């Protein structure tokens, strides 16, 4: 027990000194230092594992040598949260800010603690951490979105019994798009660009002339992966059946009202 207490105190001392060090002038280097000091490596990996579903969820696989060349390497020893190796491909800076300030406001049921203290007045650490996260995966952005453009849900998924779409929408979408789909969710005023009015606004990223099945697949792609350069984040943890159920619900909001 004495040895365990000593180890904990020693680790706390190291982290305290690391957090107290002056931040480098380069914002990305400074953000990496914050990432280390706040212990992000304890819950997040930075390694897309070959031969798994990682590539679809977290972006293109990259050579292991790239990660090992860092000092220190940030492969991570556990994955309580999503892998961050390519996080800049799929999450905007503003989404990251909201997530760090209040994780459960954008990710229902998230176990991640809030890091609002990093954004206190005069504290540069929050913006530095955003700069670092915004650098992860920039080189693979084009490859990632080209792969996303080729994704279609398996045909057998469409034939499955769908989950309750209204409940899914209220849990995952209403915070931004509003319970009625008209863009008046709780977070709407905190976003740099208002959320899409799914009922009345013209589609920006969908073909308005598409047949219903094609439209549904395109909406499913957006729901699953988000939209590049916007605060519309993907929902990588949802099953294809859930994603398609949400896409169908959005269609109903737009074309005659949703099912009860």
SULPE-V695195 format. One record per helix or strand. SS is the DSSP state (H for helix, E for strand). FROM is the first residue (numbers start at 1). LEN is the number of residues. If there is no record, write none. Layout:
SS & FROM & LEN
SS & FROM & LEN
This chain:
H & 2 & 19
H & 27 & 11
H & 40 & 3
H & 54 & 5
H & 64 & 5
H & 87 & 3
H & 93 & 9
H & 103 & 4
H & 116 & 4
H & 125 & 9
H & 138 & 12
H & 155 & 5
H & 165 & 8
H & 174 & 4
H & 188 & 3
H & 212 & 14
E & 226 & 1
E & 233 & 1
H & 240 & 15
